[in-house]
Amino acid sequence: MNIRERLEDYLIGQISKHQINAETLINNPAGVAEHPDIVATIEAELGRIAEYQDKLIALKDLEPSG
């Protein structure tokens, strides 16, 4: 496995992690007592998802065409 494949796996893993966090907060907001502002916390998770999705797109854009 090369560096590009490992980086892609890492980015996909980060996306999945933050998706799970956001889904958990949306489906069970009362279960997270240390997050008094649930909406802001969910928004932060969405921002992280978008960040890693953008990085994944950028990585794929670096692939040689052909």
PQR file of N, CA, C, O and H, with PARSE charges and radii, in Angstrom:
ATOM      1  N   MET A   1       0.856  -1.176   0.000 -0.4000 1.5000
ATOM      2  CA  MET A   1       0.000   0.000   0.000 -0.0000 2.0000
ATOM      3  C   MET A   1       0.900   1.237   0.000  0.5500 1.7000
ATOM      4  O   MET A   1       1.860   1.310   0.767 -0.5500 1.4000
ATOM      5  N   ASN A   2       0.592   2.194  -0.850 -0.4000 1.5000
ATOM      6  CA  ASN A   2       1.441   3.373  -0.942 -0.0000 2.0000
ATOM      7  C   ASN A   2       0.922   4.522  -0.064  0.5500 1.7000
ATOM      8  O   ASN A   2      -0.135   4.420   0.559 -0.5500 1.4000
ATOM      9  H   ASN A   2      -0.188   2.135  -1.474  0.4000 1.0000
ATOM     10  N   ILE A   3       1.675   5.590  -0.033 -0.4000 1.5000
ATOM     11  CA  ILE A   3       1.336   6.743   0.811 -0.0000 2.0000
ATOM     12  C   ILE A   3      -0.034   7.306   0.442  0.5500 1.7000
ATOM     13  O   ILE A   3      -0.824   7.624   1.331 -0.5500 1.4000
ATOM     14  H   ILE A   3       2.534   5.673  -0.539  0.4000 1.0000
ATOM     15  N   ARG A   4      -0.327   7.436  -0.836 -0.4000 1.5000
ATOM     16  CA  ARG A   4      -1.614   7.988  -1.276 -0.0000 2.0000
ATOM     17  C   ARG A   4      -2.781   7.147  -0.743  0.5500 1.7000
ATOM     18  O   ARG A   4      -3.771   7.693  -0.257 -0.5500 1.4000
ATOM     19  H   ARG A   4       0.314   7.178  -1.559  0.4000 1.0000
ATOM     20  N   GLU A   5      -2.660   5.833  -0.837 -0.4000 1.5000
ATOM     21  CA  GLU A   5      -3.732   4.952  -0.347 -0.0000 2.0000
ATOM     22  C   GLU A   5      -3.900   5.058   1.160  0.5500 1.7000
ATOM     23  O   GLU A   5      -5.024   5.069   1.662 -0.5500 1.4000
ATOM     24  H   GLU A   5      -1.855   5.390  -1.232  0.4000 1.0000
ATOM     25  N   ARG A   6      -2.803   5.135   1.876 -0.4000 1.5000
ATOM     26  CA  ARG A   6      -2.868   5.261   3.337 -0.0000 2.0000
ATOM     27  C   ARG A   6      -3.479   6.603   3.734  0.5500 1.7000
ATOM     28  O   ARG A   6      -4.271   6.671   4.674 -0.5500 1.4000
ATOM     29  H   ARG A   6      -1.890   5.126   1.468  0.4000 1.0000
ATOM     30  N   LEU A   7      -3.117   7.660   3.029 -0.4000 1.5000
ATOM     31  CA  LEU A   7      -3.679   8.972   3.312 -0.0000 2.0000
ATOM     32  C   LEU A   7      -5.174   8.987   3.024  0.5500 1.7000
ATOM     33  O   LEU A   7      -5.947   9.564   3.788 -0.5500 1.4000
ATOM     34  H   LEU A   7      -2.474   7.605   2.266  0.4000 1.0000
ATOM     35  N   GLU A   8      -5.583   8.358   1.934 -0.4000 1.5000
ATOM     36  CA  GLU A   8      -7.002   8.268   1.605 -0.0000 2.0000
ATOM     37  C   GLU A   8      -7.764   7.504   2.693  0.5500 1.7000
ATOM     38  O   GLU A   8      -8.849   7.917   3.105 -0.5500 1.4000
ATOM     39  H   GLU A   8      -4.955   7.889   1.313  0.4000 1.0000
ATOM     40  N   ASP A   9      -7.187   6.388   3.156 -0.4000 1.5000
ATOM     41  CA  ASP A   9      -7.816   5.623   4.235 -0.0000 2.0000
ATOM     42  C   ASP A   9      -7.951   6.473   5.501  0.5500 1.7000
ATOM     43  O   ASP A   9      -8.984   6.435   6.169 -0.5500 1.4000
ATOM     44  H   ASP A   9      -6.306   6.053   2.821  0.4000 1.0000
ATOM     45  N   TYR A  10      -6.914   7.233   5.824 -0.4000 1.5000
ATOM     46  CA  TYR A  10      -6.941   8.098   7.004 -0.0000 2.0000
ATOM     47  C   TYR A  10      -8.058   9.133   6.884  0.5500 1.7000
ATOM     48  O   TYR A  10      -8.832   9.326   7.821 -0.5500 1.4000
ATOM     49  H   TYR A  10      -6.075   7.264   5.281  0.4000 1.0000
ATOM     50  N   LEU A  11      -8.140   9.797   5.733 -0.4000 1.5000
ATOM     51  CA  LEU A  11      -9.156  10.830   5.532 -0.0000 2.0000
ATOM     52  C   LEU A  11     -10.561  10.240   5.612  0.5500 1.7000
ATOM     53  O   LEU A  11     -11.446  10.836   6.226 -0.5500 1.4000
ATOM     54  H   LEU A  11      -7.511   9.641   4.972  0.4000 1.0000
ATOM     55  N   ILE A  12     -10.771   9.098   5.010 -0.4000 1.5000
ATOM     56  CA  ILE A  12     -12.080   8.431   5.066 -0.0000 2.0000
ATOM     57  C   ILE A  12     -12.411   8.060   6.511  0.5500 1.7000
ATOM     58  O   ILE A  12     -13.557   8.197   6.939 -0.5500 1.4000
ATOM     59  H   ILE A  12     -10.052   8.614   4.510  0.4000 1.0000
ATOM     60  N   GLY A  13     -11.422   7.594   7.257 -0.4000 1.5000
ATOM     61  CA  GLY A  13     -11.631   7.262   8.658 -0.0000 2.0000
ATOM     62  C   GLY A  13     -12.023   8.472   9.490  0.5500 1.7000
ATOM     63  O   GLY A  13     -12.893   8.381  10.356 -0.5500 1.4000
ATOM     64  H   GLY A  13     -10.491   7.483   6.909  0.4000 1.0000
ATOM     65  N   GLN A  14     -11.381   9.605   9.229 -0.4000 1.5000
ATOM     66  CA  GLN A  14     -11.713  10.833   9.947 -0.0000 2.0000
ATOM     67  C   GLN A  14     -13.130  11.292   9.614  0.5500 1.7000
ATOM     68  O   GLN A  14     -13.868  11.730  10.496 -0.5500 1.4000
ATOM     69  H   GLN A  14     -10.673   9.679   8.526  0.4000 1.0000
ATOM     70  N   ILE A  15     -13.504  11.191   8.350 -0.4000 1.5000
ATOM     71  CA  ILE A  15     -14.872  11.545   7.947 -0.0000 2.0000
ATOM     72  C   ILE A  15     -15.862  10.671   8.694  0.5500 1.7000
ATOM     73  O   ILE A  15     -16.843  11.171   9.246 -0.5500 1.4000
ATOM     74  H   ILE A  15     -12.905  10.835   7.634  0.4000 1.0000
ATOM     75  N   SER A  16     -15.613   9.373   8.716 -0.4000 1.5000
ATOM     76  CA  SER A  16     -16.518   8.438   9.401 -0.0000 2.0000
ATOM     77  C   SER A  16     -16.625   8.750  10.886  0.5500 1.7000
ATOM     78  O   SER A  16     -17.716   8.727  11.455 -0.5500 1.4000
ATOM     79  H   SER A  16     -14.817   8.967   8.268  0.4000 1.0000
ATOM     80  N   LYS A  17     -15.492   9.040  11.511 -0.4000 1.5000
ATOM     81  CA  LYS A  17     -15.488   9.345  12.945 -0.0000 2.0000
ATOM     82  C   LYS A  17     -16.363  10.557  13.250  0.5500 1.7000
ATOM     83  O   LYS A  17     -17.161  10.525  14.188 -0.5500 1.4000
ATOM     84  H   LYS A  17     -14.606   9.058  11.049  0.4000 1.0000
ATOM     85  N   HIS A  18     -16.221  11.613  12.474 -0.4000 1.5000
ATOM     86  CA  HIS A  18     -16.983  12.832  12.731 -0.0000 2.0000
ATOM     87  C   HIS A  18     -18.451  12.673  12.329  0.5500 1.7000
ATOM     88  O   HIS A  18     -19.324  13.309  12.920 -0.5500 1.4000
ATOM     89  H   HIS A  18     -15.573  11.639  11.713  0.4000 1.0000
ATOM     90  N   GLN A  19     -18.731  11.833  11.333 -0.4000 1.5000
ATOM     91  CA  GLN A  19     -20.125  11.529  11.000 -0.0000 2.0000
ATOM     92  C   GLN A  19     -20.809  10.807  12.154  0.5500 1.7000
ATOM     93  O   GLN A  19     -21.949  11.121  12.499 -0.5500 1.4000
ATOM     94  H   GLN A  19     -18.022  11.317  10.853  0.4000 1.0000
ATOM     95  N   ILE A  20     -20.118   9.846  12.748 -0.4000 1.5000
ATOM     96  CA  ILE A  20     -20.678   9.120  13.887 -0.0000 2.0000
ATOM     97  C   ILE A  20     -20.938  10.077  15.046  0.5500 1.7000
ATOM     98  O   ILE A  20     -21.987  10.009  15.687 -0.5500 1.4000
ATOM     99  H   ILE A  20     -19.193   9.592  12.467  0.4000 1.0000
ATOM    100  N   ASN A  21     -19.985  10.968  15.314 -0.4000 1.5000
ATOM    101  CA  ASN A  21     -20.172  11.947  16.382 -0.0000 2.0000
ATOM    102  C   ASN A  21     -21.402  12.808  16.129  0.5500 1.7000
ATOM    103  O   ASN A  21     -22.224  13.000  17.025 -0.5500 1.4000
ATOM    104  H   ASN A  21     -19.133  11.024  14.793  0.4000 1.0000
ATOM    105  N   ALA A  22     -21.530  13.327  14.907 -0.4000 1.5000
ATOM    106  CA  ALA A  22     -22.668  14.190  14.577 -0.0000 2.0000
ATOM    107  C   ALA A  22     -23.983  13.421  14.674  0.5500 1.7000
ATOM    108  O   ALA A  22     -24.959  13.924  15.230 -0.5500 1.4000
ATOM    109  H   ALA A  22     -20.862  13.171  14.179  0.4000 1.0000
ATOM    110  N   GLU A  23     -24.008  12.206  14.135 -0.4000 1.5000
ATOM    111  CA  GLU A  23     -25.227  11.395  14.189 -0.0000 2.0000
ATOM    112  C   GLU A  23     -25.617  11.086  15.633  0.5500 1.7000
ATOM    113  O   GLU A  23     -26.800  11.116  15.972 -0.5500 1.4000
ATOM    114  H   GLU A  23     -23.215  11.797  13.683  0.4000 1.0000
ATOM    115  N   THR A  24     -24.649  10.795  16.475 -0.4000 1.5000
ATOM    116  CA  THR A  24     -24.919  10.504  17.880 -0.0000 2.0000
ATOM    117  C   THR A  24     -25.522  11.723  18.565  0.5500 1.7000
ATOM    118  O   THR A  24     -26.498  11.606  19.306 -0.5500 1.4000
ATOM    119  H   THR A  24     -23.688  10.770  16.199  0.4000 1.0000
ATOM    120  N   LEU A  25     -24.943  12.882  18.319 -0.4000 1.5000
ATOM    121  CA  LEU A  25     -25.451  14.109  18.929 -0.0000 2.0000
ATOM    122  C   LEU A  25     -26.855  14.448  18.431  0.5500 1.7000
ATOM    123  O   LEU A  25     -27.696  14.911  19.202 -0.5500 1.4000
ATOM    124  H   LEU A  25     -24.150  12.976  17.717  0.4000 1.0000
ATOM    125  N   ILE A  26     -27.104  14.221  17.159 -0.4000 1.5000
ATOM    126  CA  ILE A  26     -28.427  14.516  16.596 -0.0000 2.0000
ATOM    127  C   ILE A  26     -29.477  13.560  17.156  0.5500 1.7000
ATOM    128  O   ILE A  26     -30.583  13.977  17.501 -0.5500 1.4000
ATOM    129  H   ILE A  26     -26.421  13.845  16.532  0.4000 1.0000
ATOM    130  N   ASN A  27     -29.127  12.284  17.244 -0.4000 1.5000
ATOM    131  CA  ASN A  27     -30.088  11.266  17.658 -0.0000 2.0000
ATOM    132  C   ASN A  27     -30.244  11.148  19.168  0.5500 1.7000
ATOM    133  O   ASN A  27     -31.251  10.622  19.641 -0.5500 1.4000
ATOM    134  H   ASN A  27     -28.228  11.945  16.964  0.4000 1.0000
ATOM    135  N   ASN A  28     -29.263  11.630  19.934 -0.4000 1.5000
ATOM    136  CA  ASN A  28     -29.319  11.485  21.389 -0.0000 2.0000
ATOM    137  C   ASN A  28     -28.650  12.678  22.071  0.5500 1.7000
ATOM    138  O   ASN A  28     -27.661  12.494  22.781 -0.5500 1.4000
ATOM    139  H   ASN A  28     -28.445  12.057  19.550  0.4000 1.0000
ATOM    140  N   PRO A  29     -29.157  13.884  21.878 -0.5600 1.5000
ATOM    141  CA  PRO A  29     -28.492  15.076  22.432  0.2800 2.0000
ATOM    142  C   PRO A  29     -28.458  15.100  23.948  0.5500 1.7000
ATOM    143  O   PRO A  29     -27.558  15.716  24.520 -0.5500 1.4000
ATOM    144  N   ALA A  30     -29.389  14.465  24.616 -0.4000 1.5000
ATOM    145  CA  ALA A  30     -29.417  14.465  26.080 -0.0000 2.0000
ATOM    146  C   ALA A  30     -28.314  13.589  26.661  0.5500 1.7000
ATOM    147  O   ALA A  30     -27.986  13.713  27.841 -0.5500 1.4000
ATOM    148  H   ALA A  30     -30.120  13.965  24.151  0.4000 1.0000
ATOM    149  N   GLY A  31     -27.745  12.717  25.860 -0.4000 1.5000
ATOM    150  CA  GLY A  31     -26.731  11.797  26.342 -0.0000 2.0000
ATOM    151  C   GLY A  31     -25.341  12.388  26.453  0.5500 1.7000
ATOM    152  O   GLY A  31     -24.410  11.688  26.848 -0.5500 1.4000
ATOM    153  H   GLY A  31     -28.012  12.616  24.902  0.4000 1.0000
ATOM    154  N   VAL A  32     -25.175  13.651  26.116 -0.4000 1.5000
ATOM    155  CA  VAL A  32     -23.850  14.277  26.130 -0.0000 2.0000
ATOM    156  C   VAL A  32     -23.901  15.496  27.031  0.5500 1.7000
ATOM    157  O   VAL A  32     -24.097  16.617  26.560 -0.5500 1.4000
ATOM    158  H   VAL A  32     -25.932  14.220  25.795  0.4000 1.0000
ATOM    159  N   ALA A  33     -23.725  15.279  28.321 -0.4000 1.5000
ATOM    160  CA  ALA A  33     -23.897  16.344  29.308 -0.0000 2.0000
ATOM    161  C   ALA A  33     -22.826  17.422  29.234  0.5500 1.7000
ATOM    162  O   ALA A  33     -23.104  18.573  29.571 -0.5500 1.4000
ATOM    163  H   ALA A  33     -23.566  14.369  28.704  0.4000 1.0000
ATOM    164  N   GLU A  34     -21.611  17.092  28.806 -0.4000 1.5000
ATOM    165  CA  GLU A  34     -20.546  18.086  28.790 -0.0000 2.0000
ATOM    166  C   GLU A  34     -20.618  19.034  27.591  0.5500 1.7000
ATOM    167  O   GLU A  34     -19.744  19.886  27.425 -0.5500 1.4000
ATOM    168  H   GLU A  34     -21.385  16.157  28.532  0.4000 1.0000
ATOM    169  N   HIS A  35     -21.645  18.896  26.759 -0.4000 1.5000
ATOM    170  CA  HIS A  35     -21.835  19.772  25.608 -0.0000 2.0000
ATOM    171  C   HIS A  35     -23.141  20.554  25.774  0.5500 1.7000
ATOM    172  O   HIS A  35     -24.188  20.146  25.272 -0.5500 1.4000
ATOM    173  H   HIS A  35     -22.355  18.204  26.894  0.4000 1.0000
ATOM    174  N   PRO A  36     -23.063  21.688  26.490 -0.5600 1.5000
ATOM    175  CA  PRO A  36     -24.304  22.432  26.733  0.2800 2.0000
ATOM    176  C   PRO A  36     -24.900  23.038  25.466  0.5500 1.7000
ATOM    177  O   PRO A  36     -26.114  23.229  25.391 -0.5500 1.4000
ATOM    178  N   ASP A  37     -24.074  23.340  24.475 -0.4000 1.5000
ATOM    179  CA  ASP A  37     -24.575  23.906  23.222 -0.0000 2.0000
ATOM    180  C   ASP A  37     -24.477  22.834  22.142  0.5500 1.7000
ATOM    181  O   ASP A  37     -23.514  22.789  21.377 -0.5500 1.4000
ATOM    182  H   ASP A  37     -23.088  23.185  24.537  0.4000 1.0000
ATOM    183  N   ILE A  38     -25.479  21.980  22.096 -0.4000 1.5000
ATOM    184  CA  ILE A  38     -25.486  20.834  21.185 -0.0000 2.0000
ATOM    185  C   ILE A  38     -25.388  21.269  19.731  0.5500 1.7000
ATOM    186  O   ILE A  38     -24.660  20.662  18.946 -0.5500 1.4000
ATOM    187  H   ILE A  38     -26.262  22.017  22.718  0.4000 1.0000
ATOM    188  N   VAL A  39     -26.125  22.327  19.368 -0.4000 1.5000
ATOM    189  CA  VAL A  39     -26.130  22.775  17.971 -0.0000 2.0000
ATOM    190  C   VAL A  39     -24.730  23.220  17.552  0.5500 1.7000
ATOM    191  O   VAL A  39     -24.281  22.890  16.455 -0.5500 1.4000
ATOM    192  H   VAL A  39     -26.716  22.820  20.006  0.4000 1.0000
ATOM    193  N   ALA A  40     -24.041  23.958  18.407 -0.4000 1.5000
ATOM    194  CA  ALA A  40     -22.680  24.394  18.082 -0.0000 2.0000
ATOM    195  C   ALA A  40     -21.736  23.200  17.967  0.5500 1.7000
ATOM    196  O   ALA A  40     -20.848  23.185  17.114 -0.5500 1.4000
ATOM    197  H   ALA A  40     -24.406  24.226  19.299  0.4000 1.0000
ATOM    198  N   THR A  41     -21.927  22.218  18.811 -0.4000 1.5000
ATOM    199  CA  THR A  41     -21.088  21.020  18.770 -0.0000 2.0000
ATOM    200  C   THR A  41     -21.333  20.242  17.482  0.5500 1.7000
ATOM    201  O   THR A  41     -20.387  19.770  16.851 -0.5500 1.4000
ATOM    202  H   THR A  41     -22.648  22.230  19.503  0.4000 1.0000
ATOM    203  N   ILE A  42     -22.597  20.110  17.090 -0.4000 1.5000
ATOM    204  CA  ILE A  42     -22.921  19.436  15.831 -0.0000 2.0000
ATOM    205  C   ILE A  42     -22.341  20.219  14.660  0.5500 1.7000
ATOM    206  O   ILE A  42     -21.791  19.633  13.728 -0.5500 1.4000
ATOM    207  H   ILE A  42     -23.365  20.494  17.603  0.4000 1.0000
ATOM    208  N   GLU A  43     -22.465  21.539  14.709 -0.4000 1.5000
ATOM    209  CA  GLU A  43     -21.906  22.378  13.638 -0.0000 2.0000
ATOM    210  C   GLU A  43     -20.398  22.194  13.526  0.5500 1.7000
ATOM    211  O   GLU A  43     -19.854  22.155  12.423 -0.5500 1.4000
ATOM    212  H   GLU A  43     -22.913  22.014  15.466  0.4000 1.0000
ATOM    213  N   ALA A  44     -19.725  22.081  14.664 -0.4000 1.5000
ATOM    214  CA  ALA A  44     -18.279  21.852  14.643 -0.0000 2.0000
ATOM    215  C   ALA A  44     -17.949  20.513  13.995  0.5500 1.7000
ATOM    216  O   ALA A  44     -16.998  20.412  13.220 -0.5500 1.4000
ATOM    217  H   ALA A  44     -20.167  22.112  15.561  0.4000 1.0000
ATOM    218  N   GLU A  45     -18.732  19.489  14.311 -0.4000 1.5000
ATOM    219  CA  GLU A  45     -18.515  18.176  13.694 -0.0000 2.0000
ATOM    220  C   GLU A  45     -18.739  18.243  12.182  0.5500 1.7000
ATOM    221  O   GLU A  45     -17.985  17.644  11.415 -0.5500 1.4000
ATOM    222  H   GLU A  45     -19.504  19.571  14.941  0.4000 1.0000
ATOM    223  N   LEU A  46     -19.768  18.964  11.758 -0.4000 1.5000
ATOM    224  CA  LEU A  46     -20.022  19.127  10.322 -0.0000 2.0000
ATOM    225  C   LEU A  46     -18.858  19.838   9.637  0.5500 1.7000
ATOM    226  O   LEU A  46     -18.488  19.507   8.511 -0.5500 1.4000
ATOM    227  H   LEU A  46     -20.380  19.451  12.381  0.4000 1.0000
ATOM    228  N   GLY A  47     -18.292  20.816  10.330 -0.4000 1.5000
ATOM    229  CA  GLY A  47     -17.123  21.517   9.786 -0.0000 2.0000
ATOM    230  C   GLY A  47     -15.945  20.583   9.597  0.5500 1.7000
ATOM    231  O   GLY A  47     -15.227  20.671   8.601 -0.5500 1.4000
ATOM    232  H   GLY A  47     -18.593  21.085  11.245  0.4000 1.0000
ATOM    233  N   ARG A  48     -15.749  19.691  10.551 -0.4000 1.5000
ATOM    234  CA  ARG A  48     -14.650  18.718  10.436 -0.0000 2.0000
ATOM    235  C   ARG A  48     -14.911  17.737   9.291  0.5500 1.7000
ATOM    236  O   ARG A  48     -13.991  17.369   8.561 -0.5500 1.4000
ATOM    237  H   ARG A  48     -16.333  19.619  11.360  0.4000 1.0000
ATOM    238  N   ILE A  49     -16.170  17.316   9.140 -0.4000 1.5000
ATOM    239  CA  ILE A  49     -16.522  16.434   8.015 -0.0000 2.0000
ATOM    240  C   ILE A  49     -16.192  17.124   6.700  0.5500 1.7000
ATOM    241  O   ILE A  49     -15.551  16.539   5.826 -0.5500 1.4000
ATOM    242  H   ILE A  49     -16.918  17.615   9.733  0.4000 1.0000
ATOM    243  N   ALA A  50     -16.631  18.366   6.564 -0.4000 1.5000
ATOM    244  CA  ALA A  50     -16.385  19.119   5.328 -0.0000 2.0000
ATOM    245  C   ALA A  50     -14.882  19.290   5.076  0.5500 1.7000
ATOM    246  O   ALA A  50     -14.421  19.183   3.940 -0.5500 1.4000
ATOM    247  H   ALA A  50     -17.151  18.841   7.273  0.4000 1.0000
ATOM    248  N   GLU A  51     -14.132  19.553   6.139 -0.4000 1.5000
ATOM    249  CA  GLU A  51     -12.679  19.727   6.004 -0.0000 2.0000
ATOM    250  C   GLU A  51     -12.026  18.470   5.445  0.5500 1.7000
ATOM    251  O   GLU A  51     -11.231  18.543   4.508 -0.5500 1.4000
ATOM    252  H   GLU A  51     -14.508  19.640   7.062  0.4000 1.0000
ATOM    253  N   TYR A  52     -12.361  17.322   6.018 -0.4000 1.5000
ATOM    254  CA  TYR A  52     -11.746  16.079   5.545 -0.0000 2.0000
ATOM    255  C   TYR A  52     -12.273  15.666   4.175  0.5500 1.7000
ATOM    256  O   TYR A  52     -11.533  15.064   3.396 -0.5500 1.4000
ATOM    257  H   TYR A  52     -13.007  17.263   6.779  0.4000 1.0000
ATOM    258  N   GLN A  53     -13.525  15.971   3.861 -0.4000 1.5000
ATOM    259  CA  GLN A  53     -14.043  15.704   2.515 -0.0000 2.0000
ATOM    260  C   GLN A  53     -13.306  16.555   1.490  0.5500 1.7000
ATOM    261  O   GLN A  53     -12.963  16.071   0.412 -0.5500 1.4000
ATOM    262  H   GLN A  53     -14.125  16.460   4.494  0.4000 1.0000
ATOM    263  N   ASP A  54     -13.059  17.821   1.819 -0.4000 1.5000
ATOM    264  CA  ASP A  54     -12.308  18.695   0.914 -0.0000 2.0000
ATOM    265  C   ASP A  54     -10.899  18.164   0.689  0.5500 1.7000
ATOM    266  O   ASP A  54     -10.390  18.189  -0.432 -0.5500 1.4000
ATOM    267  H   ASP A  54     -13.337  18.214   2.696  0.4000 1.0000
ATOM    268  N   LYS A  55     -10.276  17.688   1.749 -0.4000 1.5000
ATOM    269  CA  LYS A  55      -8.922  17.133   1.619 -0.0000 2.0000
ATOM    270  C   LYS A  55      -8.927  15.881   0.760  0.5500 1.7000
ATOM    271  O   LYS A  55      -8.010  15.667  -0.033 -0.5500 1.4000
ATOM    272  H   LYS A  55     -10.689  17.667   2.660  0.4000 1.0000
ATOM    273  N   LEU A  56      -9.950  15.053   0.910 -0.4000 1.5000
ATOM    274  CA  LEU A  56     -10.060  13.846   0.097 -0.0000 2.0000
ATOM    275  C   LEU A  56     -10.227  14.203  -1.373  0.5500 1.7000
ATOM    276  O   LEU A  56      -9.611  13.582  -2.239 -0.5500 1.4000
ATOM    277  H   LEU A  56     -10.695  15.227   1.554  0.4000 1.0000
ATOM    278  N   ILE A  57     -11.052  15.193  -1.656 -0.4000 1.5000
ATOM    279  CA  ILE A  57     -11.229  15.657  -3.037 -0.0000 2.0000
ATOM    280  C   ILE A  57      -9.914  16.198  -3.588  0.5500 1.7000
ATOM    281  O   ILE A  57      -9.539  15.911  -4.725 -0.5500 1.4000
ATOM    282  H   ILE A  57     -11.553  15.698  -0.953  0.4000 1.0000
ATOM    283  N   ALA A  58      -9.216  16.988  -2.761 -0.4000 1.5000
ATOM    284  CA  ALA A  58      -7.930  17.552  -3.203 -0.0000 2.0000
ATOM    285  C   ALA A  58      -6.929  16.448  -3.503  0.5500 1.7000
ATOM    286  O   ALA A  58      -6.190  16.537  -4.484 -0.5500 1.4000
ATOM    287  H   ALA A  58      -9.521  17.221  -1.838  0.4000 1.0000
ATOM    288  N   LEU A  59      -6.893  15.409  -2.674 -0.4000 1.5000
ATOM    289  CA  LEU A  59      -5.999  14.287  -2.917 -0.0000 2.0000
ATOM    290  C   LEU A  59      -6.332  13.599  -4.230  0.5500 1.7000
ATOM    291  O   LEU A  59      -5.436  13.273  -5.009 -0.5500 1.4000
ATOM    292  H   LEU A  59      -7.494  15.337  -1.877  0.4000 1.0000
ATOM    293  N   LYS A  60      -7.613  13.378  -4.478 -0.4000 1.5000
ATOM    294  CA  LYS A  60      -8.016  12.714  -5.719 -0.0000 2.0000
ATOM    295  C   LYS A  60      -7.714  13.581  -6.935  0.5500 1.7000
ATOM    296  O   LYS A  60      -7.427  13.063  -8.014 -0.5500 1.4000
ATOM    297  H   LYS A  60      -8.341  13.642  -3.845  0.4000 1.0000
ATOM    298  N   ASP A  61      -7.779  14.922  -6.759 -0.4000 1.5000
ATOM    299  CA  ASP A  61      -7.434  15.822  -7.855 -0.0000 2.0000
ATOM    300  C   ASP A  61      -5.957  15.755  -8.224  0.5500 1.7000
ATOM    301  O   ASP A  61      -5.568  16.135  -9.328 -0.5500 1.4000
ATOM    302  H   ASP A  61      -8.012  15.342  -5.882  0.4000 1.0000
ATOM    303  N   LEU A  62      -5.139  15.271  -7.295 -0.4000 1.5000
ATOM    304  CA  LEU A  62      -3.694  15.142  -7.557 -0.0000 2.0000
ATOM    305  C   LEU A  62      -3.348  13.902  -8.362  0.5500 1.7000
ATOM    306  O   LEU A  62      -2.222  13.765  -8.840 -0.5500 1.4000
ATOM    307  H   LEU A  62      -5.455  14.963  -6.398  0.4000 1.0000
ATOM    308  N   GLU A  63      -4.308  12.997  -8.517 -0.4000 1.5000
ATOM    309  CA  GLU A  63      -4.052  11.769  -9.250 -0.0000 2.0000
ATOM    310  C   GLU A  63      -3.749  12.090 -10.709  0.5500 1.7000
ATOM    311  O   GLU A  63      -4.422  12.923 -11.317 -0.5500 1.4000
ATOM    312  H   GLU A  63      -5.223  13.108  -8.129  0.4000 1.0000
ATOM    313  N   PRO A  64      -2.758  11.445 -11.258 -0.5600 1.5000
ATOM    314  CA  PRO A  64      -2.453  11.684 -12.670  0.2800 2.0000
ATOM    315  C   PRO A  64      -3.603  11.226 -13.563  0.5500 1.7000
ATOM    316  O   PRO A  64      -4.187  10.167 -13.336 -0.5500 1.4000
ATOM    317  N   SER A  65      -3.918  12.010 -14.558 -0.4000 1.5000
ATOM    318  CA  SER A  65      -4.981  11.627 -15.496 -0.0000 2.0000
ATOM    319  C   SER A  65      -4.412  10.679 -16.534  0.5500 1.7000
ATOM    320  O   SER A  65      -3.229  10.727 -16.870 -0.5500 1.4000
ATOM    321  H   SER A  65      -3.444  12.871 -14.743  0.4000 1.0000
ATOM    322  N   GLY A  66      -5.274   9.827 -17.025 -0.4000 1.5000
ATOM    323  CA  GLY A  66      -4.785   8.951 -18.064 -0.0000 2.0000
ATOM    324  C   GLY A  66      -5.423   7.689 -18.044  0.5500 1.7000
ATOM    325  O   GLY A  66      -5.115   6.829 -18.869 -0.5500 1.4000
ATOM    326  H   GLY A  66      -6.235   9.788 -16.752  0.4000 1.0000
TER
END
